Amino acid sequence: MTDEQHPEQGKALYKKELRTLQIELVKLQRHLIRRNDKILVLFEGRDGAGKDGTIKRITAHLSPRETRVVALSKPSNREESQWYFQRYVPHLPTAQEFVLFNRSWYNRAGVERVMGFCSDAQYEEFMAEVVDFEGMLLRSGLHFFKVYLDISKKEQKKRLADREKDPLKQWKESPIDQKALKHWDDYSQARNAMFARTHTALTPWTIVHADDKKIARINVIKGLLSRLSYADKDDNLVLPDNDIIFDYDAAYLENGMIAP
């Protein structure tokens, strides 16, 4: 019996599991607030990978006072003249805050690199600095996670087409979307270079198979909860599926674990 054969039953099971995990997220946040901790999660992935929906499910029942979603727009002329990381620093979490970046400073390694929005020198400067920058975040006491939602070319094509048809999703459309499929291979090369140069033991990239949105959302939440300690944690509940979510390894680019 599959979700395709019994969609309503599959939907009910998903909602039930999501609710139990959202309760765990509330437990985590209460612990975070009591301990004056700070959590930062970066979400990256191709256009249509499901970043918005995943973040929405994480934050749905969290305290709006201590939870922030950061999705920065195109930099201003003033910001373009600043140190690259400068525009991101004011949005970093302070004590008791849970902050999620919907795209992050890794724009420079992805969209900006592929679309020519930065120079080779700017790109190399970013690559030379980013690991040290993230190391400073860790040493400041931040709980820091980098999540990459990985989808296939077929699935991206389907989702981008859905955006065009659905009037409730058309706010997501952008000129960049229209070029995403055309530049699929360029984005793959940029992604691979990003993983190779910025995945470290202290700041690893977590990859999530995201062709199935519901399974991806469940496992992203489990992945975060499994890596954090908090009071009254249900360890059995938060075990992720390691075939869905896993830390980057260069071998996965060759064996199909990461979309080519």
C-alpha positions as CSV (number, residue, x, y, z in Angstrom):
1,M,0.0,0.0,0.0
2,T,1.5,3.4,-1.0
3,D,0.6,7.0,-0.5
4,E,-0.3,7.1,-4.3
5,Q,-2.8,4.3,-3.8
6,H,-4.3,5.8,-0.6
7,P,-3.4,9.6,-0.7
8,E,-5.8,10.6,2.1
9,Q,-4.3,8.0,4.4
10,G,-0.8,9.1,3.5
11,K,-1.7,12.7,4.1
12,A,-3.1,11.9,7.5
13,L,0.0,10.0,8.5
14,Y,2.2,12.9,7.4
15,K,0.2,15.4,9.3
16,K,0.3,13.2,12.4
17,E,4.1,12.8,12.3
18,L,4.6,16.4,11.5
19,R,2.6,17.5,14.5
20,T,4.6,15.2,16.8
21,L,7.8,16.7,15.4
22,Q,6.5,20.2,15.8
23,I,5.9,19.5,19.5
24,E,9.5,18.4,19.7
25,L,10.5,21.7,18.1
26,V,8.5,23.6,20.8
27,K,10.4,21.6,23.4
28,L,13.7,22.5,21.8
29,Q,12.8,26.2,21.7
30,R,11.7,26.3,25.4
31,H,15.1,24.7,26.2
32,L,16.9,27.2,24.0
33,I,15.2,30.1,25.7
34,R,16.0,28.8,29.2
35,R,19.6,28.3,28.3
36,N,20.1,31.6,26.3
37,D,21.3,29.5,23.4
38,K,21.4,30.6,19.7
39,I,20.5,28.5,16.6
40,L,21.2,29.4,13.0
41,V,20.1,27.2,10.1
42,L,21.0,28.0,6.5
43,F,18.8,26.6,3.7
44,E,20.2,26.3,0.2
45,G,19.2,24.5,-2.9
46,R,18.1,25.0,-6.5
47,D,15.0,27.1,-7.3
48,G,12.0,25.1,-6.5
49,A,13.8,22.8,-4.0
50,G,11.3,23.4,-1.3
51,K,13.0,25.9,1.0
52,D,9.9,28.0,1.7
53,G,7.7,25.1,2.6
54,T,10.3,23.4,4.8
55,I,10.9,26.6,6.7
56,K,7.2,27.2,7.1
57,R,6.7,23.7,8.7
58,I,9.6,24.3,11.1
59,T,8.4,27.7,12.3
60,A,4.6,27.1,12.2
61,H,4.2,26.7,16.0
62,L,7.4,28.4,17.3
63,S,7.3,31.6,19.2
64,P,7.4,34.5,16.8
65,R,9.3,36.7,19.3
66,E,12.3,34.3,19.4
67,T,12.0,33.0,15.8
68,R,13.1,34.8,12.6
69,V,13.2,33.9,9.0
70,V,15.8,35.8,6.9
71,A,15.4,36.1,3.2
72,L,17.4,39.0,1.9
73,S,16.6,40.8,-1.3
74,K,19.1,42.0,-3.9
75,P,21.9,44.1,-2.2
76,S,21.7,47.9,-2.5
77,N,24.5,49.9,-4.0
78,R,25.7,50.7,-0.5
79,E,25.7,47.0,0.5
80,E,27.6,46.0,-2.7
81,S,30.5,48.2,-1.5
82,Q,30.6,46.6,2.0
83,W,32.6,43.6,3.1
84,Y,30.5,40.7,1.7
85,F,29.4,39.2,5.0
86,Q,28.6,42.6,6.5
87,R,24.9,42.6,5.4
88,Y,24.3,39.2,6.9
89,V,25.9,39.9,10.4
90,P,23.0,42.1,11.7
91,H,20.6,39.2,11.1
92,L,22.5,36.6,13.1
93,P,20.8,35.2,16.2
94,T,21.3,36.6,19.6
95,A,20.6,34.8,22.9
96,Q,17.3,32.8,22.9
97,E,16.8,33.2,19.1
98,F,16.2,30.5,16.4
99,V,17.0,32.0,13.0
100,L,16.6,30.4,9.6
101,F,18.1,31.8,6.5
102,N,16.2,31.2,3.2
103,R,19.3,31.4,1.1
104,S,22.3,32.9,2.7
105,W,25.9,34.1,2.1
106,Y,26.2,31.1,-0.2
107,N,24.4,33.1,-2.9
108,R,27.9,34.1,-3.9
109,A,28.8,30.5,-4.5
110,G,25.6,29.7,-6.4
111,V,23.4,32.3,-8.2
112,E,26.0,35.0,-8.2
113,R,28.7,32.7,-9.6
114,V,26.5,31.2,-12.3
115,M,24.7,34.3,-13.4
116,G,27.9,36.5,-13.4
117,F,26.7,38.8,-10.6
118,C,30.1,38.7,-9.0
119,S,33.6,38.8,-10.3
120,D,36.1,35.9,-10.2
121,A,38.1,37.9,-7.6
122,Q,34.9,38.4,-5.4
123,Y,34.1,34.7,-5.7
124,E,37.6,33.6,-4.7
125,E,37.6,36.1,-1.8
126,F,34.4,34.6,-0.5
127,M,35.7,31.1,-0.8
128,A,38.9,32.1,1.1
129,E,36.9,33.7,3.9
130,V,33.7,31.7,4.4
131,V,35.1,28.7,6.4
132,D,36.9,31.1,8.8
133,F,33.8,33.2,9.1
134,E,31.7,30.2,10.0
135,G,34.4,29.1,12.5
136,M,34.0,32.4,14.3
137,L,30.2,31.8,14.5
138,L,30.8,28.4,16.1
139,R,33.4,29.8,18.6
140,S,30.8,32.4,19.6
141,G,28.6,29.6,20.9
142,L,26.2,29.4,18.0
143,H,24.5,26.1,17.0
144,F,25.1,26.3,13.3
145,F,23.7,24.1,10.5
146,K,23.9,24.1,6.7
147,V,21.2,22.3,4.8
148,Y,21.1,21.7,1.1
149,L,17.8,20.5,-0.4
150,D,18.6,18.4,-3.5
151,I,16.1,17.8,-6.3
152,S,16.3,16.2,-9.7
153,K,16.2,18.1,-13.0
154,K,12.8,16.5,-13.8
155,E,11.3,17.6,-10.4
156,Q,12.6,21.1,-10.8
157,K,11.1,21.4,-14.2
158,K,7.7,20.2,-12.8
159,R,7.8,22.6,-9.8
160,L,8.8,25.7,-11.9
161,A,5.9,24.9,-14.3
162,D,3.5,24.6,-11.4
163,R,4.5,28.1,-10.2
164,E,3.5,29.5,-13.6
165,K,0.1,27.9,-13.4
166,D,-0.8,28.4,-9.8
167,P,-1.9,32.0,-9.0
168,L,-1.0,31.4,-5.3
169,K,2.6,30.5,-6.2
170,Q,3.3,33.2,-8.7
171,W,4.9,35.5,-6.2
172,K,7.8,32.9,-6.1
173,E,8.5,33.5,-9.8
174,S,11.6,35.5,-10.8
175,P,13.7,36.1,-13.9
176,I,16.3,33.7,-12.3
177,D,13.7,30.9,-12.3
178,Q,13.4,31.1,-16.0
179,K,17.1,30.5,-16.5
180,A,17.4,27.7,-13.8
181,L,16.9,24.8,-16.1
182,K,19.0,26.3,-18.9
183,H,21.9,26.6,-16.4
184,W,21.3,23.2,-14.7
185,D,24.9,22.0,-15.4
186,D,26.4,25.4,-14.4
187,Y,24.6,25.2,-11.1
188,S,25.7,21.7,-10.6
189,Q,29.4,22.7,-11.1
190,A,29.0,25.7,-8.7
191,R,27.3,23.5,-6.1
192,N,30.0,20.8,-6.4
193,A,32.8,23.5,-5.9
194,M,30.9,24.9,-2.9
195,F,30.7,21.5,-1.3
196,A,34.3,20.7,-2.0
197,R,35.6,24.0,-0.6
198,T,33.2,24.7,2.3
199,H,32.3,21.3,3.8
200,T,34.3,20.8,7.0
201,A,34.1,18.5,10.0
202,L,33.0,21.5,12.1
203,T,30.6,23.1,9.5
204,P,29.4,20.2,7.4
205,W,26.8,20.3,4.6
206,T,23.7,18.2,5.2
207,I,22.2,17.0,2.0
208,V,18.4,16.2,1.8
209,H,16.7,14.3,-1.0
210,A,13.8,16.7,-1.7
211,D,11.9,15.3,-4.7
212,D,9.2,14.2,-2.2
213,K,8.5,17.4,-0.2
214,K,6.7,15.8,2.7
215,I,9.4,13.2,3.3
216,A,12.1,15.9,3.0
217,R,10.3,18.2,5.5
218,I,10.0,15.4,8.0
219,N,13.6,14.4,7.7
220,V,15.0,18.0,7.9
221,I,13.2,18.4,11.2
222,K,14.4,15.1,12.5
223,G,17.9,15.9,11.4
224,L,18.0,19.2,13.3
225,L,16.4,17.7,16.4
226,S,18.7,14.6,16.4
227,R,21.8,16.9,16.5
228,L,20.6,19.0,19.4
229,S,20.2,18.3,23.1
230,Y,17.1,19.5,24.9
231,A,14.9,18.6,27.9
232,D,12.4,15.8,27.5
233,K,13.7,14.8,24.1
234,D,12.1,11.7,22.5
235,D,15.2,10.2,20.9
236,N,13.3,7.5,19.1
237,L,11.0,10.0,17.5
238,V,13.7,12.1,15.9
239,L,15.8,9.5,14.2
240,P,16.1,10.6,10.5
241,D,16.2,8.3,7.5
242,N,19.9,8.2,6.5
243,D,18.9,7.4,2.9
244,I,17.1,10.8,2.8
245,I,19.3,13.0,4.9
246,F,23.1,12.7,5.1
247,D,26.3,14.6,5.4
248,Y,28.1,15.5,2.1
249,D,30.8,13.2,0.8
250,A,32.5,13.6,-2.6
251,A,31.7,10.0,-3.5
252,Y,28.0,10.9,-3.5
253,L,28.6,13.0,-6.6
254,E,29.7,9.8,-8.4
255,N,27.2,7.3,-7.1
256,G,24.0,9.2,-7.7
257,M,23.3,10.1,-4.1
258,I,23.4,13.7,-5.1
259,A,21.6,14.8,-8.3
260,P,24.0,15.3,-11.2
